[in-house]
Amino acid sequence: MKQLKPIILSLLSILAFGANAQENSENRFTLQQCLNYAIEHNENIIIANLEMDVSKAKTAEYLSSGFPQIDASANINKNFILRRTYIDPSTFDPSIPEGGDLIAVEFGTPYDGDMGINLSQMIFDGSYFVGVKASKTYQELSQKDHIKSKIDVVEAVTKAYYSVLVNQMLLETVNSNFQRLDSLVRETTIMQENGFAELLELNRTKVEFNNIKTRKSNSERALEISKYLLKFQMGMPVSYSLEVANKLTDLDFNVEDELNMTFNNERRIEYSMLQTNTDLTELEMKNNKMGYLPNLDLIFSWGMNAGVKDFSDLGKFSNNRIWTDYQLAGLAFKLPIFDGLYKSKKIQQNKIQLQQLDYQRRMLENSIELEVVQAQQTLRMSMDDLSSQEENVQLAESVYNQTKIKYKEGVGTNLEVIDADNAFKQAQSNYFNALYDALIAHVDCQKALGILKID
């Protein structure tokens, strides 16, 4: 039974691999396809899209206040106690001496009603026109925030995709090392059985083989984790299958343009957003100043009112003696005189805010310049390190091959072979670390320069 278990597990692994291969063949994504998917499905971009819709709705909301405003009203009242008006009776009867007691007279009916339609149209309001421009500027700010969200997502997806590529390439190398050590174990076993190698040498080789098996398992897990991260950054459910279609050799990794490019603040979306915020603050201050100007509105009303003794008479709308109509049209003029210095203090706040934004602009300019310098230097050092590590891999492989030949010819030791193999694997590990650092540094440099492609 123990002998059948490895065979069964191997068969299951082969079947699972075949099923996954068939499933994933329909889900192979290039880097650009991953970016396109993320633009449509990443939650941060979806939220930014909704925010753009909100800003458009707010602009339309503010514009609507400049259109004609029409409303209808109706009310019916039961007057339990009629309002009294005090009059001098001598006004109506000359025979009554003046200066006598006033009498209370009731005016009104037990029931009254009123219904009408009111219309108003803004003719002049300085704040309105400034507000329209401010709302459009706010909409522009939301669009720039959307661009920033896309840049952040493109950066995250690109880095995650590179991580998958590096881990995939690392796993291929580990598999190659696994096969190499597997062959070495078999060869050393045969040599030990024939008396050409000691048991110590065989055990030492097996130790290295066990280590590479562990590393192979860890590399497989690391590759799966990097795929999960990529799917998360794309906004793809982690349960979906995903394979990368690109190889590292397919990617354009020419960094000369980035290393020689001078920085330009205008290319950074953060700088553009700060400028838009400055425009909004200036418009707000202008709007507060417009508050000192008068407002002029056109008004028109039409309605009917009635007063009756019996409640049932209120339903006789066609009776002109019960329901009488009225109309009015006019201009409503409003001139602000004194508001307790409210607008003055608001304008003072706006001036301070503009000073703050000016200092933020200076800080951002210095920050961008420093970020670009650091990113270019990091990229340059990463490329130099990558070149050195690539050469070290070639040298370590050459040393290993020569050492193995010497061991087969009997002029070298098994310990030398193991040491050369460890040095070779360490050189490979250093190379992949340098490769990943260089890829990430390339993305960081593009983002710092403001040239990271989002379309």
SEDREN-328462 format. One record per residue (C-alpha): residue number from 0; residue in three letters; chain; x, z, y. Coordinates in nm, 3 decimals, decimal comma. Layout:
residues N
> NUM/ALA/A/X/Z/Y $
...
This chain:
residues 455
> 0/MET/A/0,000/0,000/0,000 $
> 1/LYS/A/0,283/0,084/0,237 $
> 2/GLN/A/0,432/-0,259/0,174 $
> 3/LEU/A/0,103/-0,434/0,253 $
> 4/LYS/A/0,052/-0,253/0,584 $
> 5/PRO/A/0,324/-0,439/0,782 $
> 6/ILE/A/0,196/-0,771/0,646 $
> 7/ILE/A/-0,164/-0,693/0,749 $
> 8/LEU/A/-0,054/-0,581/1,095 $
> 9/SER/A/0,150/-0,900/1,137 $
> 10/LEU/A/-0,146/-1,116/1,039 $
> 11/LEU/A/-0,374/-0,930/1,281 $
> 12/SER/A/-0,118/-0,975/1,558 $
> 13/ILE/A/-0,095/-1,347/1,491 $
> 14/LEU/A/-0,475/-1,383/1,492 $
> 15/ALA/A/-0,506/-1,180/1,814 $
> 16/PHE/A/-0,234/-1,382/1,979 $
> 17/GLY/A/-0,405/-1,706/1,878 $
> 18/ALA/A/-0,741/-1,587/2,012 $
> 19/ASN/A/-0,589/-1,475/2,340 $
> 20/ALA/A/-0,399/-1,801/2,374 $
> 21/GLN/A/-0,720/-1,997/2,327 $
> 22/GLU/A/-0,906/-1,776/2,577 $
> 23/ASN/A/-0,633/-1,775/2,839 $
> 24/SER/A/-0,581/-2,150/2,825 $
> 25/GLU/A/-0,886/-2,176/3,050 $
> 26/ASN/A/-0,761/-1,908/3,290 $
> 27/ARG/A/-0,415/-2,026/3,386 $
> 28/PHE/A/-0,365/-1,985/3,759 $
> 29/THR/A/-0,098/-2,123/3,985 $
> 30/LEU/A/0,005/-1,914/4,282 $
> 31/GLN/A/-0,208/-2,126/4,514 $
> 32/GLN/A/-0,508/-2,091/4,283 $
> 33/CYS/A/-0,463/-1,713/4,284 $
> 34/LEU/A/-0,454/-1,717/4,664 $
> 35/ASN/A/-0,765/-1,935/4,682 $
> 36/TYR/A/-0,947/-1,700/4,444 $
> 37/ALA/A/-0,842/-1,397/4,647 $
> 38/ILE/A/-0,962/-1,553/4,973 $
> 39/GLU/A/-1,310/-1,576/4,821 $
> 40/HIS/A/-1,325/-1,257/4,613 $
> 41/ASN/A/-1,096/-0,993/4,764 $
> 42/GLU/A/-1,309/-0,706/4,896 $
> 43/ASN/A/-1,109/-0,664/5,217 $
> 44/ILE/A/-1,164/-1,028/5,311 $
> 45/ILE/A/-1,533/-1,006/5,221 $
> 46/ILE/A/-1,563/-0,702/5,450 $
> 47/ALA/A/-1,382/-0,893/5,727 $
> 48/ASN/A/-1,621/-1,187/5,678 $
> 49/LEU/A/-1,917/-0,952/5,716 $
> 50/GLU/A/-1,761/-0,805/6,029 $
> 51/MET/A/-1,743/-1,157/6,175 $
> 52/ASP/A/-2,113/-1,198/6,102 $
> 53/VAL/A/-2,180/-0,866/6,275 $
> 54/SER/A/-1,987/-0,977/6,585 $
> 55/LYS/A/-2,184/-1,303/6,597 $
> 56/ALA/A/-2,510/-1,109/6,572 $
> 57/LYS/A/-2,398/-0,874/6,850 $
> 58/THR/A/-2,319/-1,170/7,073 $
> 59/ALA/A/-2,663/-1,315/7,010 $
> 60/GLU/A/-2,814/-0,971/7,072 $
> 61/TYR/A/-2,650/-0,944/7,414 $
> 62/LEU/A/-2,745/-1,301/7,508 $
> 63/SER/A/-3,109/-1,225/7,429 $
> 64/SER/A/-3,127/-0,972/7,712 $
> 65/GLY/A/-3,098/-1,264/7,958 $
> 66/PHE/A/-3,401/-1,443/7,814 $
> 67/PRO/A/-3,759/-1,378/7,929 $
> 68/GLN/A/-3,888/-1,042/7,808 $
> 69/ILE/A/-4,257/-1,040/7,714 $
> 70/ASP/A/-4,460/-0,746/7,587 $
> 71/ALA/A/-4,823/-0,661/7,542 $
> 72/SER/A/-4,986/-0,321/7,583 $
> 73/ALA/A/-5,329/-0,170/7,528 $
> 74/ASN/A/-5,476/0,178/7,556 $
> 75/ILE/A/-5,816/0,347/7,537 $
> 76/ASN/A/-5,874/0,693/7,683 $
> 77/LYS/A/-6,142/0,961/7,653 $
> 78/ASN/A/-6,150/1,165/7,973 $
> 79/PHE/A/-6,271/1,511/7,876 $
> 80/ILE/A/-6,228/1,639/8,231 $
> 81/LEU/A/-6,221/1,382/8,509 $
> 82/ARG/A/-5,956/1,410/8,771 $
> 83/ARG/A/-6,087/1,546/9,102 $
> 84/THR/A/-5,992/1,427/9,446 $
> 85/TYR/A/-6,033/1,655/9,749 $
> 86/ILE/A/-6,187/1,494/10,062 $
> 87/ASP/A/-6,316/1,602/10,400 $
> 88/PRO/A/-6,699/1,557/10,393 $
> 89/SER/A/-6,702/1,482/10,766 $
> 90/THR/A/-6,539/1,150/10,686 $
> 91/PHE/A/-6,864/1,030/10,531 $
> 92/ASP/A/-7,115/1,237/10,729 $
> 93/PRO/A/-7,051/1,261/11,108 $
> 94/SER/A/-7,304/1,539/11,129 $
> 95/ILE/A/-7,075/1,771/10,939 $
> 96/PRO/A/-6,821/1,940/11,165 $
> 97/GLU/A/-6,460/1,848/11,108 $
> 98/GLY/A/-6,219/2,105/10,972 $
> 99/GLY/A/-6,462/2,249/10,724 $
> 100/ASP/A/-6,404/2,314/10,358 $
> 101/LEU/A/-6,287/2,026/10,142 $
> 102/ILE/A/-6,503/1,923/9,854 $
> 103/ALA/A/-6,385/1,811/9,508 $
> 104/VAL/A/-6,514/1,473/9,402 $
> 105/GLU/A/-6,480/1,329/9,053 $
> 106/PHE/A/-6,372/0,967/9,031 $
> 107/GLY/A/-6,371/0,782/8,701 $
> 108/THR/A/-6,571/0,741/8,385 $
> 109/PRO/A/-6,580/0,928/8,056 $
> 110/TYR/A/-6,411/0,631/7,885 $
> 111/ASP/A/-6,160/0,379/8,022 $
> 112/GLY/A/-5,928/0,119/7,880 $
> 113/ASP/A/-5,652/-0,115/7,982 $
> 114/MET/A/-5,480/-0,408/7,816 $
> 115/GLY/A/-5,235/-0,663/7,946 $
> 116/ILE/A/-4,928/-0,879/7,908 $
> 117/ASN/A/-4,610/-0,821/8,107 $
> 118/LEU/A/-4,328/-1,069/8,162 $
> 119/SER/A/-3,990/-1,015/8,326 $
> 120/GLN/A/-3,703/-1,255/8,377 $
> 121/MET/A/-3,359/-1,161/8,494 $
> 122/ILE/A/-3,258/-1,359/8,802 $
> 123/PHE/A/-2,930/-1,192/8,887 $
> 124/ASP/A/-2,727/-0,923/8,710 $
> 125/GLY/A/-2,351/-0,941/8,754 $
> 126/SER/A/-2,289/-0,719/8,452 $
> 127/TYR/A/-2,479/-0,958/8,225 $
> 128/PHE/A/-2,249/-1,255/8,276 $
> 129/VAL/A/-1,938/-1,042/8,230 $
> 130/GLY/A/-2,095/-0,890/7,920 $
> 131/VAL/A/-2,159/-1,234/7,771 $
> 132/LYS/A/-1,792/-1,319/7,806 $
> 133/ALA/A/-1,692/-0,979/7,663 $
> 134/SER/A/-1,915/-1,026/7,359 $
> 135/LYS/A/-1,754/-1,363/7,289 $
> 136/THR/A/-1,411/-1,206/7,327 $
> 137/TYR/A/-1,515/-0,935/7,081 $
> 138/GLN/A/-1,616/-1,211/6,842 $
> 139/GLU/A/-1,270/-1,363/6,886 $
> 140/LEU/A/-1,115/-1,025/6,802 $
> 141/SER/A/-1,315/-1,004/6,479 $
> 142/GLN/A/-1,193/-1,352/6,386 $
> 143/LYS/A/-0,833/-1,242/6,439 $
> 144/ASP/A/-0,895/-0,930/6,233 $
> 145/HIS/A/-1,020/-1,163/5,960 $
> 146/ILE/A/-0,695/-1,360/5,981 $
> 147/LYS/A/-0,496/-1,037/5,955 $
> 148/SER/A/-0,691/-0,940/5,644 $
> 149/LYS/A/-0,609/-1,278/5,490 $
> 150/ILE/A/-0,240/-1,236/5,572 $
> 151/ASP/A/-0,234/-0,892/5,408 $
> 152/VAL/A/-0,411/-1,024/5,098 $
> 153/VAL/A/-0,183/-1,329/5,072 $
> 154/GLU/A/0,118/-1,099/5,096 $
> 155/ALA/A/-0,014/-0,863/4,826 $
> 156/VAL/A/-0,120/-1,142/4,589 $
> 157/THR/A/0,208/-1,331/4,632 $
> 158/LYS/A/0,415/-1,021/4,557 $
> 159/ALA/A/0,196/-0,939/4,256 $
> 160/TYR/A/0,229/-1,296/4,129 $
> 161/TYR/A/0,607/-1,280/4,164 $
> 162/SER/A/0,605/-0,952/3,973 $
> 163/VAL/A/0,423/-1,121/3,684 $
> 164/LEU/A/0,670/-1,411/3,686 $
> 165/VAL/A/0,973/-1,179/3,684 $
> 166/ASN/A/0,827/-0,958/3,410 $
> 167/GLN/A/0,738/-1,266/3,210 $
> 168/MET/A/1,090/-1,402/3,242 $
> 169/LEU/A/1,230/-1,057/3,161 $
> 170/LEU/A/1,020/-1,040/2,845 $
> 171/GLU/A/1,149/-1,381/2,738 $
> 172/THR/A/1,504/-1,257/2,785 $
> 173/VAL/A/1,432/-0,934/2,596 $
> 174/ASN/A/1,284/-1,138/2,311 $
> 175/SER/A/1,602/-1,346/2,308 $
> 176/ASN/A/1,809/-1,027/2,295 $
> 177/PHE/A/1,585/-0,897/2,019 $
> 178/GLN/A/1,648/-1,208/1,811 $
> 179/ARG/A/2,019/-1,189/1,881 $
> 180/LEU/A/2,044/-0,826/1,769 $
> 181/ASP/A/1,818/-0,894/1,473 $
> 182/SER/A/2,066/-1,162/1,361 $
> 183/LEU/A/2,355/-0,925/1,423 $
> 184/VAL/A/2,191/-0,655/1,209 $
> 185/ARG/A/2,140/-0,901/0,924 $
> 186/GLU/A/2,496/-1,029/0,951 $
> 187/THR/A/2,640/-0,677/0,965 $
> 188/THR/A/2,426/-0,575/0,667 $
> 189/ILE/A/2,565/-0,861/0,462 $
> 190/MET/A/2,918/-0,777/0,571 $
> 191/GLN/A/2,868/-0,409/0,483 $
> 192/GLU/A/2,726/-0,499/0,141 $
> 193/ASN/A/3,031/-0,719/0,076 $
> 194/GLY/A/3,272/-0,453/0,198 $
> 195/PHE/A/3,376/-0,623/0,520 $
> 196/ALA/A/3,206/-0,369/0,746 $
> 197/GLU/A/3,165/0,005/0,736 $
> 198/LEU/A/2,832/0,184/0,722 $
> 199/LEU/A/2,914/0,330/1,062 $
> 200/GLU/A/2,922/-0,017/1,212 $
> 201/LEU/A/2,588/-0,107/1,054 $
> 202/ASN/A/2,426/0,213/1,180 $
> 203/ARG/A/2,565/0,154/1,528 $
> 204/THR/A/2,414/-0,195/1,526 $
> 205/LYS/A/2,080/-0,062/1,405 $
> 206/VAL/A/2,073/0,191/1,687 $
> 207/GLU/A/2,106/-0,093/1,938 $
> 208/PHE/A/1,840/-0,289/1,754 $
> 209/ASN/A/1,598/0,006/1,773 $
> 210/ASN/A/1,669/0,035/2,145 $
> 211/ILE/A/1,588/-0,330/2,203 $
> 212/LYS/A/1,263/-0,294/2,009 $
> 213/THR/A/1,162/-0,012/2,242 $
> 214/ARG/A/1,261/-0,216/2,543 $
> 215/LYS/A/1,062/-0,513/2,410 $
> 216/SER/A/0,752/-0,295/2,380 $
> 217/ASN/A/0,804/-0,155/2,732 $
> 218/SER/A/0,852/-0,505/2,873 $
> 219/GLU/A/0,525/-0,619/2,717 $
> 220/ARG/A/0,343/-0,324/2,873 $
> 221/ALA/A/0,507/-0,389/3,210 $
> 222/LEU/A/0,390/-0,749/3,197 $
> 223/GLU/A/0,033/-0,644/3,123 $
> 224/ILE/A/0,038/-0,388/3,404 $
> 225/SER/A/0,166/-0,648/3,650 $
> 226/LYS/A/-0,119/-0,879/3,544 $
> 227/TYR/A/-0,370/-0,600/3,605 $
> 228/LEU/A/-0,222/-0,549/3,951 $
> 229/LEU/A/-0,244/-0,922/4,024 $
> 230/LYS/A/-0,610/-0,932/3,921 $
> 231/PHE/A/-0,681/-0,627/4,135 $
> 232/GLN/A/-0,521/-0,786/4,442 $
> 233/MET/A/-0,716/-1,107/4,377 $
> 234/GLY/A/-1,046/-0,921/4,352 $
> 235/MET/A/-1,081/-1,031/3,990 $
> 236/PRO/A/-1,228/-0,789/3,733 $
> 237/VAL/A/-0,946/-0,646/3,522 $
> 238/SER/A/-1,142/-0,732/3,207 $
> 239/TYR/A/-1,096/-1,104/3,278 $
> 240/SER/A/-0,812/-1,286/3,108 $
> 241/LEU/A/-0,541/-1,429/3,332 $
> 242/GLU/A/-0,221/-1,619/3,272 $
> 243/VAL/A/0,019/-1,750/3,534 $
> 244/ALA/A/0,078/-2,122/3,528 $
> 245/ASN/A/0,390/-2,132/3,745 $
> 246/LYS/A/0,748/-2,067/3,649 $
> 247/LEU/A/1,007/-1,927/3,885 $
> 248/THR/A/1,176/-2,265/3,880 $
> 249/ASP/A/0,854/-2,422/4,014 $
> 250/LEU/A/0,864/-2,219/4,334 $
> 251/ASP/A/1,024/-2,335/4,656 $
> 252/PHE/A/1,283/-2,066/4,721 $
> 253/ASN/A/1,475/-2,224/5,007 $
> 254/VAL/A/1,545/-1,943/5,251 $
> 255/GLU/A/1,767/-2,120/5,503 $
> 256/ASP/A/1,481/-2,182/5,746 $
> 257/GLU/A/1,379/-1,817/5,743 $
> 258/LEU/A/1,736/-1,694/5,785 $
> 259/ASN/A/1,800/-1,917/6,088 $
> 260/MET/A/1,458/-1,891/6,257 $
> 261/THR/A/1,427/-1,697/6,583 $
> 262/PHE/A/1,132/-1,464/6,623 $
> 263/ASN/A/0,834/-1,548/6,840 $
> 264/ASN/A/0,579/-1,282/6,925 $
> 265/GLU/A/0,302/-1,539/6,956 $
> 266/ARG/A/0,323/-1,613/6,583 $
> 267/ARG/A/0,228/-1,257/6,493 $
> 268/ILE/A/-0,144/-1,190/6,464 $
> 269/GLU/A/-0,091/-0,827/6,569 $
> 270/TYR/A/0,042/-0,944/6,905 $
> 271/SER/A/-0,252/-1,178/6,953 $
> 272/MET/A/-0,497/-0,898/6,866 $
> 273/LEU/A/-0,333/-0,668/7,122 $
> 274/GLN/A/-0,370/-0,937/7,387 $
> 275/THR/A/-0,738/-0,976/7,300 $
> 276/ASN/A/-0,786/-0,599/7,329 $
> 277/THR/A/-0,628/-0,621/7,674 $
> 278/ASP/A/-0,873/-0,896/7,769 $
> 279/LEU/A/-1,163/-0,681/7,649 $
> 280/THR/A/-1,047/-0,385/7,859 $
> 281/GLU/A/-1,011/-0,606/8,166 $
> 282/LEU/A/-1,363/-0,740/8,111 $
> 283/GLU/A/-1,496/-0,387/8,073 $
> 284/MET/A/-1,339/-0,290/8,404 $
> 285/LYS/A/-1,485/-0,600/8,569 $
> 286/ASN/A/-1,823/-0,511/8,422 $
> 287/ASN/A/-1,802/-0,162/8,571 $
> 288/LYS/A/-1,722/-0,313/8,911 $
> 289/MET/A/-2,022/-0,544/8,879 $
> 290/GLY/A/-2,235/-0,232/8,851 $
> 291/TYR/A/-2,208/-0,194/9,231 $
> 292/LEU/A/-2,396/-0,522/9,283 $
> 293/PRO/A/-2,778/-0,535/9,310 $
> 294/ASN/A/-3,006/-0,659/9,032 $
> 295/LEU/A/-3,298/-0,893/9,086 $
> 296/ASP/A/-3,577/-0,959/8,832 $
> 297/LEU/A/-3,890/-1,170/8,839 $
> 298/ILE/A/-4,198/-0,985/8,708 $
> 299/PHE/A/-4,548/-1,100/8,620 $
> 300/SER/A/-4,842/-0,909/8,471 $
> 301/TRP/A/-5,191/-1,002/8,363 $
> 302/GLY/A/-5,445/-0,768/8,218 $
> 303/MET/A/-5,794/-0,623/8,208 $
> 304/ASN/A/-5,925/-0,274/8,259 $
> 305/ALA/A/-6,260/-0,107/8,208 $
> 306/GLY/A/-6,441/0,218/8,270 $
> 307/VAL/A/-6,768/0,307/8,091 $
> 308/LYS/A/-6,988/0,600/8,010 $
> 309/ASP/A/-7,053/0,503/7,647 $
> 310/PHE/A/-6,767/0,441/7,407 $
> 311/SER/A/-6,947/0,147/7,244 $
> 312/ASP/A/-6,939/-0,044/7,572 $
> 313/LEU/A/-6,559/-0,074/7,547 $
> 314/GLY/A/-6,608/-0,336/7,278 $
> 315/LYS/A/-6,791/-0,573/7,512 $
> 316/PHE/A/-6,487/-0,774/7,616 $
> 317/SER/A/-6,695/-1,073/7,730 $
> 318/ASN/A/-6,885/-0,867/7,985 $
> 319/ASN/A/-6,706/-0,929/8,312 $
> 320/ARG/A/-6,876/-0,631/8,473 $
> 321/ILE/A/-6,720/-0,398/8,218 $
> 322/TRP/A/-6,379/-0,560/8,168 $
> 323/THR/A/-6,230/-0,691/8,491 $
> 324/ASP/A/-5,900/-0,870/8,500 $
> 325/TYR/A/-5,604/-0,834/8,729 $
> 326/GLN/A/-5,282/-1,029/8,793 $
> 327/LEU/A/-4,961/-0,966/8,978 $
> 328/ALA/A/-4,630/-1,138/9,031 $
> 329/GLY/A/-4,330/-1,020/9,225 $
> 330/LEU/A/-3,962/-0,953/9,251 $
> 331/ALA/A/-3,796/-0,629/9,144 $
> 332/PHE/A/-3,485/-0,554/9,349 $
> 333/LYS/A/-3,253/-0,269/9,261 $
> 334/LEU/A/-2,953/-0,168/9,471 $
> 335/PRO/A/-2,730/0,111/9,334 $
> 336/ILE/A/-2,628/0,347/9,613 $
> 337/PHE/A/-2,473/0,657/9,457 $
> 338/ASP/A/-2,426/0,743/9,089 $
> 339/GLY/A/-2,218/1,059/9,116 $
> 340/LEU/A/-1,894/0,852/9,103 $
> 341/TYR/A/-1,977/0,752/8,744 $
> 342/LYS/A/-1,865/0,389/8,779 $
> 343/SER/A/-1,559/0,491/8,977 $
> 344/LYS/A/-1,441/0,718/8,697 $
> 345/LYS/A/-1,510/0,449/8,438 $
> 346/ILE/A/-1,294/0,204/8,635 $
> 347/GLN/A/-1,020/0,467/8,657 $
> 348/GLN/A/-1,030/0,504/8,278 $
> 349/ASN/A/-1,002/0,127/8,237 $
> 350/LYS/A/-0,691/0,118/8,457 $
> 351/ILE/A/-0,527/0,389/8,244 $
> 352/GLN/A/-0,623/0,203/7,926 $
> 353/LEU/A/-0,459/-0,113/8,059 $
> 354/GLN/A/-0,141/0,084/8,125 $
> 355/GLN/A/-0,150/0,213/7,768 $
> 356/LEU/A/-0,198/-0,137/7,632 $
> 357/ASP/A/0,095/-0,259/7,838 $
> 358/TYR/A/0,320/0,006/7,683 $
> 359/GLN/A/0,182/-0,081/7,339 $
> 360/ARG/A/0,269/-0,444/7,403 $
> 361/ARG/A/0,628/-0,353/7,488 $
> 362/MET/A/0,654/-0,133/7,181 $
> 363/LEU/A/0,511/-0,408/6,961 $
> 364/GLU/A/0,754/-0,666/7,099 $
> 365/ASN/A/1,049/-0,437/7,020 $
> 366/SER/A/0,902/-0,353/6,681 $
> 367/ILE/A/0,857/-0,718/6,588 $
> 368/GLU/A/1,211/-0,802/6,696 $
> 369/LEU/A/1,351/-0,513/6,489 $
> 370/GLU/A/1,133/-0,605/6,192 $
> 371/VAL/A/1,252/-0,966/6,199 $
> 372/VAL/A/1,619/-0,865/6,221 $
> 373/GLN/A/1,582/-0,620/5,934 $
> 374/ALA/A/1,385/-0,866/5,722 $
> 375/GLN/A/1,641/-1,144/5,772 $
> 376/GLN/A/1,933/-0,911/5,696 $
> 377/THR/A/1,758/-0,777/5,387 $
> 378/LEU/A/1,686/-1,130/5,268 $
> 379/ARG/A/2,045/-1,234/5,329 $
> 380/MET/A/2,181/-0,933/5,136 $
> 381/SER/A/1,928/-0,990/4,856 $
> 382/MET/A/2,033/-1,352/4,818 $
> 383/ASP/A/2,400/-1,254/4,810 $
> 384/ASP/A/2,328/-0,988/4,549 $
> 385/LEU/A/2,122/-1,235/4,345 $
> 386/SER/A/2,408/-1,484/4,347 $
> 387/SER/A/2,654/-1,217/4,232 $
> 388/GLN/A/2,426/-1,088/3,957 $
> 389/GLU/A/2,362/-1,441/3,833 $
> 390/GLU/A/2,738/-1,494/3,802 $
> 391/ASN/A/2,773/-1,156/3,628 $
> 392/VAL/A/2,515/-1,259/3,367 $
> 393/GLN/A/2,712/-1,573/3,290 $
> 394/LEU/A/3,036/-1,378/3,264 $
> 395/ALA/A/2,881/-1,105/3,046 $
> 396/GLU/A/2,732/-1,367/2,815 $
> 397/SER/A/3,068/-1,536/2,784 $
> 398/VAL/A/3,237/-1,203/2,705 $
> 399/TYR/A/2,976/-1,125/2,442 $
> 400/ASN/A/3,011/-1,466/2,274 $
> 401/GLN/A/3,391/-1,436/2,264 $
> 402/THR/A/3,374/-1,080/2,134 $
> 403/LYS/A/3,133/-1,179/1,858 $
> 404/ILE/A/3,360/-1,467/1,752 $
> 405/LYS/A/3,657/-1,230/1,734 $
> 406/TYR/A/3,453/-0,985/1,525 $
> 407/LYS/A/3,351/-1,258/1,280 $
> 408/GLU/A/3,712/-1,368/1,251 $
> 409/GLY/A/3,817/-1,010/1,177 $
> 410/VAL/A/4,028/-0,960/1,489 $
> 411/GLY/A/3,767/-0,758/1,678 $
> 412/THR/A/3,563/-0,446/1,614 $
> 413/ASN/A/3,195/-0,386/1,588 $
> 414/LEU/A/3,221/-0,136/1,873 $
> 415/GLU/A/3,351/-0,409/2,101 $
> 416/VAL/A/3,053/-0,627/2,011 $
> 417/ILE/A/2,808/-0,345/2,086 $
> 418/ASP/A/2,979/-0,270/2,416 $
> 419/ALA/A/2,973/-0,637/2,512 $
> 420/ASP/A/2,606/-0,661/2,417 $
> 421/ASN/A/2,522/-0,356/2,630 $
> 422/ALA/A/2,715/-0,502/2,921 $
> 423/PHE/A/2,529/-0,831/2,877 $
> 424/LYS/A/2,189/-0,659/2,876 $
> 425/GLN/A/2,282/-0,449/3,177 $
> 426/ALA/A/2,387/-0,762/3,364 $
> 427/GLN/A/2,054/-0,921/3,278 $
> 428/SER/A/1,867/-0,614/3,398 $
> 429/ASN/A/2,060/-0,615/3,726 $
> 430/TYR/A/1,986/-0,983/3,767 $
> 431/PHE/A/1,611/-0,941/3,729 $
> 432/ASN/A/1,609/-0,649/3,970 $
> 433/ALA/A/1,801/-0,860/4,221 $
> 434/LEU/A/1,567/-1,154/4,161 $
> 435/TYR/A/1,257/-0,945/4,225 $
> 436/ASP/A/1,413/-0,790/4,538 $
> 437/ALA/A/1,500/-1,136/4,669 $
> 438/LEU/A/1,146/-1,267/4,611 $
> 439/ILE/A/0,991/-0,967/4,786 $
> 440/ALA/A/1,241/-0,991/5,072 $
> 441/HIS/A/1,148/-1,358/5,113 $
> 442/VAL/A/0,778/-1,271/5,149 $
> 443/ASP/A/0,857/-0,985/5,390 $
> 444/CYS/A/1,070/-1,215/5,601 $
> 445/GLN/A/0,797/-1,479/5,621 $
> 446/LYS/A/0,544/-1,216/5,726 $
> 447/ALA/A/0,782/-1,070/5,987 $
> 448/LEU/A/0,835/-1,417/6,134 $
> 449/GLY/A/0,459/-1,482/6,130 $
> 450/ILE/A/0,488/-1,792/5,908 $
> 451/LEU/A/0,327/-1,663/5,591 $
> 452/LYS/A/0,084/-1,939/5,489 $
> 453/ILE/A/-0,276/-1,829/5,446 $
> 454/ASP/A/-0,444/-2,167/5,391 $
